[in-house]
Amino acid sequence: MKTDEYRLVASQRDGQWIAVAERADTGDRFGIECAGGSEADAVDRLARWLEWQSEHTAALAALQRAEHAYHRTIAGSAFASPTEGPSAIELQKESLEQVEEARVRLDDVRARKPE
């Protein structure tokens, strides 16, 4: 989500600051709550998590697109002409490499998940 689609709100609860994200249009909460020792700390932690969540969503979608493309390549290979263009094996290998690149990217994003 873009930042103009939500706002970050912090309030004190039991001696801690708690930040939440609310949709700008409805005021509905989404995502997680982040606690901090100050208002700025709680909001900063939530902003980092939202940024990570957006990056994670994009990386997951890229992996899913690569997997779908790979499956289409496998299915299309049954009808590929062995004399025209790259071979079915070459196409499958290239497509599988794209799946692996997307998987590595997703793993990298997941490894950076904020606490």
C-alpha distances in whole Angstrom, upper triangle without the diagonal:
4,6,8,6,8,11,13,16,19,22,26,27,30,30,27,24,21,17,14,11,11,9,11,13,14,14,14,13,11,11,14,17,18,21,23,26,25,22,21,21,19,16,17,17,14,12,13,12,9,9,11,9,7,10,12,10,11,14,15,14,17,19,19,20,23,24,24,26,28,29,30,32,34,35,35,38,40,41,41,44,45,47,44,41,40,41,39,39,38,35,34,34,32,29,30,29,26,25,26,25,21,22,23,20,18,21,21,17,18,21,19,17,18,20
4,5,5,7,10,12,16,19,22,26,27,31,31,27,24,21,17,15,12,12,10,10,13,15,15,15,15,13,14,17,18,19,22,23,26,25,22,20,21,19,16,16,17,14,12,13,14,10,10,13,12,9,12,14,13,13,17,18,17,19,22,22,22,25,27,27,28,31,32,32,34,36,37,38,40,43,43,43,46,47,48,45,42,41,43,41,41,39,36,36,36,33,31,32,31,28,27,28,26,23,25,25,22,21,23,22,19,20,23,20,19,19,22
4,5,5,7,9,13,16,19,23,25,28,28,24,21,19,15,13,10,11,10,9,12,14,14,15,14,13,14,16,17,17,20,21,24,21,18,17,18,17,13,13,15,12,10,12,13,10,10,13,13,11,14,16,16,16,19,21,20,22,25,25,26,28,30,30,31,34,35,36,37,40,41,41,43,46,47,46,49,50,52,49,46,44,46,44,44,42,40,39,39,37,34,35,34,31,30,31,29,26,27,27,24,23,25,24,20,22,24,21,19,18,21
4,6,7,11,14,17,20,24,26,30,30,26,23,21,17,15,12,11,9,7,10,13,13,14,15,15,16,18,19,20,23,23,26,24,20,19,21,19,16,17,18,15,13,16,17,13,13,17,16,14,17,19,18,18,22,23,22,24,27,27,27,30,32,32,33,36,37,37,39,41,42,42,45,47,48,47,51,52,53,50,47,46,48,46,46,45,42,41,42,39,37,37,36,33,33,34,31,28,30,31,27,26,28,27,24,25,27,25,23,22,24
4,7,10,13,17,20,24,25,29,29,26,23,20,16,14,10,9,6,5,7,10,10,11,12,12,13,16,18,19,22,23,26,24,21,20,22,19,16,17,18,15,13,16,16,12,13,16,15,13,16,18,16,17,21,21,20,23,26,25,26,29,30,30,31,34,35,35,37,40,40,41,43,46,46,46,49,51,52,49,46,45,47,45,45,44,41,40,40,38,35,36,36,32,31,33,31,28,29,30,26,25,27,27,23,24,27,24,22,22,24
4,7,10,13,16,20,22,25,25,22,19,16,13,10,6,5,4,5,8,9,8,9,9,9,11,13,14,16,18,20,23,21,17,17,18,16,13,15,16,12,11,14,14,10,12,15,14,13,16,18,17,18,21,22,22,24,27,26,27,30,31,32,33,36,37,37,39,41,42,43,45,48,48,48,52,53,54,51,49,47,49,47,47,45,42,42,42,39,37,37,37,33,32,34,32,28,29,30,27,25,27,26,23,23,26,23,21,20,21
4,6,10,13,17,19,23,22,20,16,14,10,8,6,5,6,6,10,11,9,10,10,11,12,13,13,14,16,17,20,18,14,14,16,13,10,13,14,11,10,14,14,11,13,16,15,15,18,20,19,21,24,25,25,27,29,29,30,33,34,35,36,39,40,40,43,44,45,46,48,51,52,52,55,56,58,55,52,50,52,50,50,48,45,45,44,42,40,40,39,36,35,36,34,31,31,32,28,27,29,28,24,24,26,23,21,19,21
4,7,10,14,16,19,19,16,12,10,7,6,5,6,9,10,13,14,11,12,10,10,11,11,10,11,13,14,16,14,11,11,12,10,7,10,11,8,8,12,12,10,13,15,15,15,18,20,20,21,24,25,25,28,30,30,31,34,35,36,37,39,41,42,44,45,46,47,49,52,53,53,56,57,59,56,53,51,52,50,50,49,46,45,45,43,40,40,39,36,35,36,34,31,31,31,28,26,28,26,23,23,25,22,19,17,18
4,7,10,13,16,16,14,10,8,5,5,6,7,11,11,14,14,10,12,10,12,12,12,10,10,12,13,15,13,9,10,12,9,7,11,12,10,11,14,14,13,16,18,18,19,22,23,23,25,27,28,29,31,33,33,35,37,38,39,41,43,44,45,47,48,49,51,53,55,56,56,59,61,62,59,57,55,56,54,53,52,50,48,48,46,44,43,43,40,38,39,37,34,34,34,31,29,30,29,26,26,27,24,21,19,19
4,7,10,13,13,10,6,5,4,6,9,11,14,15,18,17,14,14,12,14,14,12,9,9,9,10,11,9,6,9,10,7,7,10,11,10,12,15,15,15,17,19,19,21,23,24,25,27,29,29,31,33,34,35,37,39,40,41,43,45,46,47,49,50,51,53,55,57,58,58,62,63,64,62,59,57,58,56,55,54,51,50,50,48,46,45,44,41,40,40,38,35,35,35,32,30,31,30,26,26,27,24,21,18,18
4,7,10,10,8,5,5,7,9,12,13,17,17,20,19,15,16,14,16,16,14,11,11,10,10,11,10,7,11,12,9,10,14,14,13,15,18,18,18,21,23,22,24,27,27,28,30,32,32,34,36,37,38,40,42,43,44,46,48,48,50,52,53,54,56,58,60,61,61,65,66,68,65,62,60,61,59,58,57,55,53,53,51,49,48,47,45,43,43,41,39,38,38,35,33,34,33,29,29,30,27,24,21,20
4,7,6,5,4,6,9,11,15,16,20,21,24,22,19,19,17,18,18,16,12,12,9,10,10,9,8,12,12,10,12,15,15,15,17,20,20,20,23,24,24,26,29,29,30,33,34,34,36,38,39,40,42,44,45,46,48,50,51,52,54,55,56,58,60,62,64,64,67,68,70,67,65,62,63,61,60,59,57,55,55,53,51,50,49,47,45,45,43,40,40,39,37,35,35,34,31,30,30,28,25,22,20
4,5,5,6,7,10,12,16,17,21,23,25,23,20,19,17,18,18,15,12,12,9,11,11,11,11,15,14,12,14,17,16,16,19,21,20,21,24,25,25,27,30,29,30,33,34,34,36,39,39,40,42,44,45,46,48,49,50,52,54,55,56,58,60,62,63,64,67,68,70,68,65,63,63,61,60,59,57,55,55,53,51,50,49,47,45,44,43,41,40,39,37,35,35,34,31,30,30,28,25,22,20
4,6,8,10,13,16,19,21,25,26,29,27,23,23,20,21,21,18,14,14,11,12,11,13,13,17,16,14,17,19,18,18,22,23,22,24,27,27,27,30,32,32,33,36,37,37,39,41,42,42,45,46,47,48,51,52,52,54,56,57,58,60,62,64,66,66,69,70,72,70,67,65,65,63,62,61,59,57,56,55,53,51,51,49,47,46,45,43,41,41,39,37,36,36,33,31,31,29,26,23,21
4,7,10,13,16,20,22,26,27,30,28,24,24,22,23,22,19,15,14,10,10,8,10,11,15,14,13,16,18,17,18,21,22,22,24,26,27,27,30,32,32,33,36,37,37,39,41,42,43,45,47,47,49,51,52,53,55,57,58,59,61,63,65,67,67,70,70,73,70,67,65,65,63,62,61,59,57,57,55,53,52,51,49,47,46,45,43,41,41,39,37,36,35,33,31,31,29,26,23,20
4,6,10,13,17,19,23,24,27,26,22,22,19,20,19,15,12,10,7,6,6,7,9,12,10,9,12,14,13,14,17,18,18,20,23,23,24,26,28,28,29,32,33,33,36,38,38,39,42,43,44,45,48,49,50,52,53,54,56,57,59,61,63,63,66,67,69,67,64,61,62,60,58,57,55,54,53,51,49,48,47,45,43,43,41,39,38,37,35,33,33,32,29,28,27,25,22,19,17
4,7,10,14,16,20,21,24,23,19,19,16,17,16,14,10,8,6,5,6,6,5,9,8,6,9,11,11,11,14,16,16,17,20,21,21,24,26,26,27,30,31,31,33,35,36,37,39,41,42,43,45,47,48,50,51,52,54,55,57,59,61,61,64,65,67,64,61,59,60,58,57,56,54,52,51,50,47,46,45,43,41,41,39,37,36,36,33,31,31,30,27,26,26,24,21,18,16
4,7,10,13,17,18,21,20,16,16,13,14,13,10,6,6,4,7,9,9,7,10,9,6,8,11,10,9,12,14,14,15,18,19,18,21,23,23,24,27,28,28,30,33,33,34,36,38,39,40,42,44,45,46,48,49,51,52,54,56,58,58,61,62,64,62,59,56,57,55,54,53,51,49,49,47,45,44,43,41,39,38,37,34,34,33,31,29,29,28,25,24,25,22,19,16,15
4,7,10,13,15,18,17,14,14,11,11,10,9,6,5,6,8,11,10,8,9,9,5,5,9,8,6,9,12,11,12,15,16,16,18,20,21,21,24,25,26,27,30,31,32,34,36,36,38,40,41,42,44,46,47,48,50,51,54,55,55,58,59,61,59,56,54,54,52,52,50,48,47,46,44,42,41,41,38,36,36,35,32,32,31,29,27,27,26,23,22,23,21,18,15,14
4,7,10,12,15,14,11,10,7,8,8,7,5,7,9,12,15,14,11,12,12,9,8,11,10,7,10,12,11,10,14,15,14,16,19,19,19,22,24,24,25,28,29,29,31,33,34,35,37,39,40,41,43,45,46,47,49,51,53,53,56,57,59,57,54,52,53,50,50,49,46,45,45,43,40,40,39,36,35,35,34,31,30,30,28,25,26,26,22,22,23,21,18,15,15
4,7,9,12,12,9,8,6,6,7,8,8,10,13,15,18,16,14,14,14,11,9,12,11,8,9,12,11,9,12,14,13,13,17,17,17,19,22,22,23,25,27,27,29,31,32,33,35,37,38,39,41,42,43,45,47,49,50,50,54,55,57,54,51,49,50,48,48,47,44,43,43,41,38,38,37,34,33,33,32,29,29,29,26,24,26,25,21,21,23,21,18,16,17
4,6,9,8,5,5,4,6,9,11,11,13,16,18,21,19,16,17,18,15,12,15,15,12,12,15,14,12,15,17,15,15,19,20,19,21,24,24,24,27,28,28,30,32,33,33,36,38,38,39,42,43,44,45,47,50,51,51,54,56,57,55,52,50,51,49,49,48,45,44,44,42,40,39,39,36,35,35,34,31,31,32,29,26,28,28,24,24,26,24,21,20,20
4,6,6,5,5,6,7,10,13,14,16,19,21,24,23,19,20,21,18,15,18,18,14,14,17,16,13,15,18,15,15,19,19,18,20,23,23,22,25,27,27,28,31,32,32,34,36,37,37,40,42,42,43,46,48,48,49,52,54,55,52,50,49,50,47,48,46,43,42,43,41,38,38,38,35,33,35,33,30,30,32,28,26,28,28,24,25,27,25,22,21,23
4,6,6,8,10,11,14,16,17,19,21,23,26,23,20,20,22,19,16,18,19,16,15,19,18,15,17,20,18,17,21,22,20,22,25,25,25,27,30,29,30,33,34,34,36,38,39,39,42,44,44,45,48,50,50,50,54,55,57,54,51,50,51,49,50,48,45,45,45,43,40,41,40,37,36,37,35,32,33,34,31,29,31,31,27,27,30,27,25,24,25
4,6,8,11,13,16,19,19,22,24,26,29,27,23,24,25,23,20,22,23,19,19,22,21,18,20,22,20,19,23,24,22,23,26,26,25,28,31,30,30,33,35,34,36,39,39,39,42,44,44,44,47,49,50,50,53,55,57,54,51,50,52,49,50,49,46,45,46,43,41,41,41,38,37,38,37,33,34,36,32,30,33,33,29,29,32,30,28,27,28
4,5,9,11,15,17,18,21,23,26,28,27,23,24,25,22,20,23,23,19,19,23,21,18,21,23,20,20,24,24,22,24,27,27,26,29,31,30,31,34,35,34,37,39,39,40,43,44,44,45,48,50,51,51,55,56,58,55,53,52,53,50,51,50,47,46,47,45,42,42,42,39,37,39,38,34,35,36,33,31,33,33,30,30,32,30,27,27,28
4,6,9,13,15,15,18,20,22,25,23,20,21,22,19,17,20,20,17,17,20,19,17,19,22,20,19,23,24,22,24,27,27,27,30,32,31,32,35,36,36,38,40,41,41,44,46,46,47,50,52,52,53,56,58,60,57,55,53,54,52,52,51,48,47,47,45,43,43,43,39,38,39,38,34,35,36,33,31,33,32,29,28,31,29,26,25,25
4,7,10,12,13,16,19,22,25,23,20,22,22,19,17,20,20,16,17,20,18,15,19,20,18,18,22,22,20,23,26,25,25,28,30,29,30,33,34,33,36,38,38,39,42,43,43,45,47,49,50,51,54,56,58,55,53,51,52,50,50,49,46,45,45,44,40,40,41,38,36,37,36,32,32,34,31,28,30,31,27,26,29,27,24,23,23
4,7,9,9,13,15,18,21,21,18,19,19,16,14,17,16,13,14,17,15,13,16,18,15,16,20,20,18,21,24,23,23,27,28,27,29,32,32,33,35,37,37,39,41,42,43,44,47,49,50,50,54,55,57,55,52,51,51,49,49,48,45,43,44,42,39,39,39,36,34,35,34,31,30,31,29,26,28,28,24,23,26,24,21,20,20
4,7,9,12,15,18,22,21,19,19,19,16,14,16,15,11,13,15,12,10,14,15,12,13,16,16,15,18,20,19,20,23,24,24,26,28,29,29,32,34,34,35,38,39,39,41,43,45,47,47,51,52,54,51,49,47,48,45,45,44,41,40,40,39,36,35,35,32,30,31,30,27,27,28,25,22,24,24,21,20,22,21,17,17,17
4,7,10,13,16,20,20,18,18,17,14,13,14,12,9,11,12,9,8,11,12,9,11,14,13,13,16,18,17,18,21,22,22,25,27,27,28,31,32,33,34,36,37,38,40,42,44,46,46,49,50,53,50,48,46,46,44,43,42,40,38,38,37,34,33,33,30,28,29,28,24,24,25,22,20,21,21,17,16,19,17,14,13,14
4,6,10,13,17,17,16,16,15,11,12,13,10,8,11,12,8,9,12,12,10,13,16,15,15,19,20,19,21,24,24,25,27,29,29,31,33,34,35,37,39,40,41,43,44,46,48,48,52,53,55,53,50,48,48,46,45,44,42,40,40,38,36,35,34,32,30,30,29,26,25,26,23,21,21,21,18,16,18,17,13,12,11
4,7,10,14,14,13,14,12,9,10,12,9,7,11,12,10,11,14,14,13,16,18,18,19,22,23,23,25,27,28,28,31,33,33,34,37,38,39,40,42,43,44,46,48,50,52,52,55,56,58,56,53,51,52,49,48,48,45,43,43,42,39,38,38,35,33,33,32,29,28,28,26,24,24,24,20,19,20,18,15,13,12
4,7,10,11,10,11,9,6,7,9,6,5,9,10,9,11,14,14,14,16,18,18,19,22,23,23,26,28,28,29,32,33,34,35,38,39,40,42,43,44,46,47,49,51,53,53,56,57,59,57,54,51,52,50,49,48,46,44,43,42,40,38,38,35,34,33,32,29,28,28,26,23,23,23,20,18,19,17,14,11,9
4,7,8,9,10,8,5,8,10,8,8,12,13,12,14,17,17,17,20,22,22,23,26,27,27,29,31,32,33,35,37,37,39,41,42,43,45,47,48,49,51,52,55,57,56,60,60,62,60,57,55,55,53,52,51,49,47,46,45,43,42,41,39,37,36,35,32,31,31,29,26,26,25,22,21,21,19,16,13,11
4,5,7,8,5,4,8,9,8,10,12,13,13,16,18,18,19,22,23,23,25,27,28,29,31,33,34,35,37,39,39,41,43,44,45,47,49,50,51,53,54,57,59,58,62,62,64,62,58,56,57,55,53,52,50,49,48,46,44,43,42,40,38,37,36,34,33,32,30,28,27,26,23,23,22,19,17,14,12
4,7,8,6,7,10,11,11,13,15,16,17,19,21,21,23,25,26,27,29,31,32,33,35,36,37,39,41,42,43,45,47,48,49,51,52,53,55,57,58,61,62,62,65,65,67,65,62,59,60,58,57,55,54,52,51,49,48,46,45,43,42,41,39,37,36,35,33,31,31,29,27,26,25,22,20,17,15
4,5,5,6,9,10,11,12,14,16,17,18,20,21,23,25,26,27,29,31,32,33,35,36,37,39,41,42,43,45,47,48,49,51,52,54,55,57,58,61,62,62,65,66,67,65,62,59,60,59,57,56,54,53,52,50,48,47,46,43,42,41,40,37,37,36,33,32,32,30,27,27,26,23,22,18,17
4,5,5,6,9,10,11,12,14,16,17,18,20,21,23,24,26,27,29,30,31,33,35,36,37,39,41,42,43,45,47,48,50,51,53,54,55,57,59,61,60,64,64,66,63,60,58,59,57,56,55,53,52,51,49,47,46,45,42,41,41,39,36,36,35,33,31,31,30,27,26,27,23,21,18,17
4,6,5,6,9,10,10,12,14,15,16,18,20,21,22,24,26,27,28,30,32,33,34,36,37,39,40,42,43,45,47,48,49,51,53,54,55,58,59,59,62,62,64,61,58,56,57,55,54,53,51,50,49,46,45,44,43,40,39,39,36,34,34,33,30,29,29,27,25,25,25,21,20,16,16
4,6,5,6,9,10,11,12,14,15,17,18,20,21,22,24,26,27,28,30,32,33,35,36,38,39,41,42,43,45,47,48,49,51,52,54,56,58,57,60,61,62,60,57,54,55,54,52,51,49,48,47,45,43,42,41,39,37,37,35,33,32,31,28,27,27,25,22,22,22,19,17,13,13
4,5,5,6,9,10,11,12,14,15,16,18,20,21,22,25,26,27,29,30,31,33,35,36,37,39,41,42,43,45,46,48,49,51,52,55,56,56,59,60,62,59,56,54,55,53,52,50,48,47,46,44,42,41,40,38,36,36,34,32,31,30,28,26,26,25,22,21,21,18,16,13,12
4,5,5,6,9,10,10,12,14,15,16,18,20,21,23,24,25,27,29,30,31,33,35,36,37,39,40,42,43,45,46,48,49,51,53,55,54,57,58,60,57,54,52,53,51,50,49,47,46,45,43,41,40,39,36,35,35,33,30,30,30,27,25,26,24,21,21,22,18,16,13,14
4,5,5,6,9,10,11,12,14,15,17,18,20,21,23,24,26,27,29,30,32,33,35,36,38,39,41,42,43,45,47,48,49,52,53,53,56,56,58,55,52,50,51,49,48,47,45,44,43,41,39,38,37,34,33,33,31,28,28,27,24,23,24,22,19,19,19,16,14,11,12
4,5,5,6,9,10,11,12,14,15,16,18,20,21,22,24,26,27,28,30,32,33,35,36,37,39,41,42,43,45,46,48,50,52,51,54,55,57,54,51,49,50,48,47,45,43,42,41,39,37,36,35,33,32,31,29,27,26,25,23,21,21,20,17,16,17,13,11,8,8
4,5,5,6,9,10,10,12,14,15,16,18,20,21,22,24,25,27,28,30,31,33,34,36,37,39,40,42,43,45,46,49,50,50,53,54,56,53,50,48,49,47,46,45,42,41,40,38,36,36,35,32,31,30,29,26,26,25,23,21,21,20,17,16,17,14,12,9,10
4,5,5,6,9,10,11,12,14,15,17,18,20,21,23,24,26,27,29,30,32,33,35,36,38,39,41,42,43,45,48,49,48,52,52,54,51,48,46,47,45,45,43,41,40,39,37,35,34,33,30,30,29,27,25,25,24,21,20,21,19,16,16,18,14,12,10,12
4,6,5,6,9,10,11,12,14,16,16,18,20,21,22,24,26,27,29,30,32,33,35,36,37,39,41,42,43,46,47,47,50,50,52,49,46,44,45,43,42,41,39,38,36,34,33,32,31,28,27,27,24,22,22,21,18,17,18,16,13,13,14,10,9,7,10
4,5,5,6,9,10,10,12,14,15,16,18,20,21,22,24,25,27,28,30,31,33,34,36,37,39,40,42,44,46,45,48,49,51,48,45,43,44,42,41,40,38,36,35,34,32,31,30,27,26,25,24,21,21,20,18,16,16,15,12,12,13,10,7,6,8
4,5,5,6,9,10,10,12,14,15,17,18,20,21,23,24,26,27,29,30,32,33,35,36,38,39,40,43,44,44,47,48,50,47,44,42,43,41,40,39,37,36,35,33,31,30,29,27,25,26,24,21,21,21,18,16,18,17,13,13,15,13,10,10,12
4,5,5,6,9,10,11,12,14,16,17,19,20,21,23,25,26,27,29,31,32,33,35,36,37,39,42,43,42,45,46,48,45,42,40,41,39,39,37,35,34,33,31,29,29,27,24,24,24,21,19,19,19,16,14,16,14,11,12,14,11,10,10,13
4,5,5,6,9,10,10,12,14,15,16,18,20,21,22,24,26,27,29,30,31,33,35,36,37,40,41,41,44,44,46,44,41,38,39,37,36,35,33,32,31,29,27,26,25,22,21,21,19,16,16,16,13,11,13,11,8,9,10,8,6,7,11
4,5,5,6,9,10,10,12,14,15,16,18,20,21,22,24,26,27,29,30,32,33,34,36,38,40,40,43,44,46,43,40,38,39,37,36,35,32,31,31,29,26,26,25,22,21,21,19,16,16,17,14,12,13,13,9,9,12,10,8,9,12
4,5,5,6,9,10,11,12,14,15,17,19,20,21,23,24,26,27,29,30,32,33,35,37,38,38,41,42,44,41,38,36,37,35,35,33,31,30,30,27,25,25,24,21,20,21,19,16,16,17,14,12,14,14,10,12,14,13,11,12,16
4,5,5,6,9,10,11,12,14,15,17,18,20,21,23,25,26,27,29,30,31,33,36,37,36,39,40,41,39,36,34,35,33,32,31,28,27,27,25,23,22,21,18,17,18,15,13,14,14,10,9,12,11,7,9,12,10,10,12,15
4,5,5,6,9,10,11,12,14,15,16,18,20,21,23,24,26,27,29,30,31,34,36,35,38,39,41,39,36,33,34,32,31,30,28,26,26,24,22,21,20,17,16,16,15,11,11,12,9,7,9,9,6,7,10,10,9,12,14
4,6,5,6,9,10,11,12,14,15,17,18,20,21,23,24,26,27,28,30,33,34,34,37,38,40,38,35,33,33,31,31,30,27,26,26,24,21,21,21,18,16,17,16,12,13,14,12,9,12,13,10,10,14,13,12,15,17
4,5,5,6,9,10,11,12,14,15,16,18,20,21,22,24,26,27,28,31,32,32,35,36,37,35,32,30,31,29,29,27,25,24,24,21,19,19,19,15,14,16,14,10,12,13,10,9,12,13,10,12,15,14,14,17,20
4,5,5,6,9,10,11,12,14,15,16,18,20,21,23,24,25,27,30,31,30,33,34,36,33,31,28,29,27,26,25,23,21,21,19,17,16,16,13,11,12,10,7,8,10,7,5,9,9,8,9,12,13,13,16,19
4,5,5,6,9,10,11,12,14,15,17,18,20,21,23,24,26,28,30,30,33,34,36,34,31,29,29,27,26,25,23,21,21,19,17,16,16,13,11,12,12,8,8,11,9,6,10,11,9,10,13,14,14,17,20
4,5,5,6,9,10,11,12,14,15,17,18,20,21,22,24,27,28,28,31,32,34,32,29,27,28,25,25,24,22,20,21,19,16,16,16,13,11,14,13,9,11,13,11,9,13,14,13,14,17,17,17,20,23
4,5,5,6,9,10,11,12,14,15,16,18,20,21,22,25,26,26,29,30,31,29,26,24,25,23,23,21,19,18,18,16,13,13,13,10,9,11,10,6,9,11,9,9,12,13,12,14,17,18,18,21,24
4,5,5,6,9,10,10,12,14,15,16,18,20,21,24,25,25,28,29,31,29,26,24,24,21,21,20,18,16,16,14,12,11,11,9,6,8,8,5,6,9,9,7,11,13,12,13,16,17,18,21,24
4,5,5,6,9,10,11,12,14,15,17,18,20,22,24,24,27,28,31,28,26,24,24,21,21,21,18,16,17,16,12,12,14,11,8,11,12,9,9,13,12,11,14,16,15,15,19,20,20,23,26
4,5,5,6,9,10,11,12,14,15,16,18,21,22,22,25,26,28,26,23,22,22,20,20,19,16,15,16,14,11,12,13,10,9,12,12,9,11,14,13,13,16,18,17,18,21,22,22,26,28
4,5,5,6,9,10,10,12,14,15,16,19,20,20,23,24,26,24,21,19,19,17,17,16,13,12,12,11,7,8,9,6,5,9,9,7,9,12,12,12,15,17,17,18,21,22,23,26,29
4,5,5,6,9,10,11,12,14,15,18,19,19,23,24,26,24,22,20,19,17,16,16,14,11,13,12,8,8,10,8,6,9,11,9,10,13,14,13,15,18,18,18,21,23,23,27,29
4,5,5,6,9,10,11,12,14,16,18,18,22,23,25,23,22,20,19,16,17,17,14,12,14,14,10,11,13,11,9,13,14,12,13,17,17,16,19,21,21,21,24,26,26,29,32
4,5,5,6,9,10,10,12,15,16,15,19,20,22,20,18,16,16,14,15,14,11,10,12,11,7,9,11,9,9,12,13,12,14,17,17,17,20,22,22,23,25,27,27,31,34
4,5,5,6,9,10,10,13,15,15,18,19,21,20,18,15,15,12,12,12,9,7,9,9,5,6,9,8,7,11,13,12,13,16,17,17,19,21,22,23,25,27,28,31,34
4,5,5,6,8,10,12,14,14,18,19,22,20,19,17,16,13,13,14,11,9,12,12,9,9,13,12,10,14,16,15,15,19,20,19,21,24,24,25,27,29,29,33,35
4,5,5,6,8,10,11,12,16,17,20,18,17,16,15,12,13,14,11,10,13,13,10,11,14,13,13,16,18,17,18,21,22,21,24,26,26,27,30,31,32,35,38
4,5,5,6,9,10,10,13,14,17,15,14,12,11,8,10,10,7,6,10,10,7,9,12,12,12,15,17,16,18,21,21,22,24,26,27,28,30,32,33,36,39
4,5,5,7,10,10,14,14,17,17,16,14,12,8,9,11,9,6,10,11,9,10,13,14,13,16,18,18,18,21,23,23,25,27,28,28,31,33,33,37,39
4,5,6,8,10,13,15,18,17,17,15,14,10,12,14,11,10,14,15,12,13,17,17,16,19,21,20,21,24,25,25,27,30,30,31,33,35,36,39,42
4,5,6,6,10,12,15,14,14,13,11,8,11,13,10,10,14,14,12,14,17,17,17,20,22,21,23,25,26,27,29,31,32,32,35,37,37,41,43
4,5,5,8,10,13,12,12,11,8,5,8,10,8,8,12,13,12,13,16,17,17,19,21,22,23,25,27,27,29,31,32,33,35,37,38,42,44
4,6,9,10,14,14,15,14,11,8,11,13,12,11,15,16,15,16,20,20,20,22,25,25,26,28,30,30,32,34,35,36,38,40,41,44,47
4,7,9,12,11,13,13,11,9,12,14,13,13,17,18,17,18,21,22,22,25,26,27,28,30,32,32,34,36,37,38,40,42,43,46,49
4,6,9,8,9,9,8,6,10,11,10,11,15,15,15,17,20,20,21,23,25,25,27,29,30,31,33,35,36,37,39,41,42,46,48
4,5,6,8,9,8,8,12,13,12,14,17,17,18,20,22,23,24,26,27,28,30,32,33,34,36,38,39,40,42,44,45,49,52
4,6,8,8,6,7,10,11,12,13,15,16,18,19,21,22,24,25,27,28,30,31,33,34,36,37,39,40,42,44,45,49,52
4,7,8,8,10,13,13,14,16,18,18,20,22,23,24,26,28,29,30,32,34,35,36,38,39,41,42,44,46,47,51,54
4,7,8,10,13,12,12,15,17,17,18,21,22,22,24,26,27,28,30,32,33,34,36,37,39,40,42,44,45,49,52
4,6,9,11,10,10,13,14,14,15,18,19,19,22,23,24,25,28,29,30,31,33,34,36,38,39,41,42,46,49
4,7,8,6,7,10,11,10,12,15,15,16,19,20,21,23,25,26,27,29,30,31,33,35,36,38,40,43,46
4,5,5,6,9,10,11,12,14,15,17,19,20,21,23,24,26,27,29,30,32,34,35,36,38,40,44,46
4,5,5,6,9,10,10,12,14,15,16,18,20,21,22,24,26,27,28,30,32,33,34,37,38,42,44
4,5,5,6,9,10,10,12,14,15,16,18,20,21,22,24,26,27,28,30,31,33,35,36,40,43
4,5,5,6,9,10,11,13,14,15,17,19,20,21,23,25,26,27,29,30,31,34,35,39,42
4,5,5,6,9,10,11,12,14,15,17,18,20,21,23,24,26,27,29,30,32,34,37,40
4,5,5,6,9,10,11,12,14,15,16,18,20,21,22,24,26,27,28,31,32,36,38
4,5,5,6,9,10,10,12,14,15,16,18,20,21,22,24,26,27,29,31,34,37
4,5,5,6,9,10,11,13,14,15,17,19,20,21,23,25,26,28,29,33,36
4,5,5,6,9,10,11,13,14,16,17,19,20,21,23,25,26,28,31,34
4,5,5,6,9,10,10,12,14,15,16,18,20,21,22,25,26,30,32
4,5,5,6,9,10,10,12,14,15,16,18,20,21,23,25,28,31
4,5,5,6,9,10,11,12,14,15,17,18,20,22,23,27,30
4,6,5,6,9,10,11,12,14,15,16,18,20,22,25,28
4,5,5,6,9,10,10,12,14,15,16,19,20,24,27
4,5,5,6,9,10,11,12,14,15,17,19,23,25
4,5,5,6,9,10,11,12,14,16,17,21,24
4,5,5,6,9,10,10,12,15,16,19,22
4,5,5,6,9,10,10,13,15,18,21
4,5,5,6,9,10,11,13,16,19
4,5,5,6,9,10,11,15,17
4,5,5,6,9,10,14,16
4,5,5,7,9,13,15
4,5,5,7,10,13
4,5,5,9,11
4,6,9,11
4,6,9
4,7
4
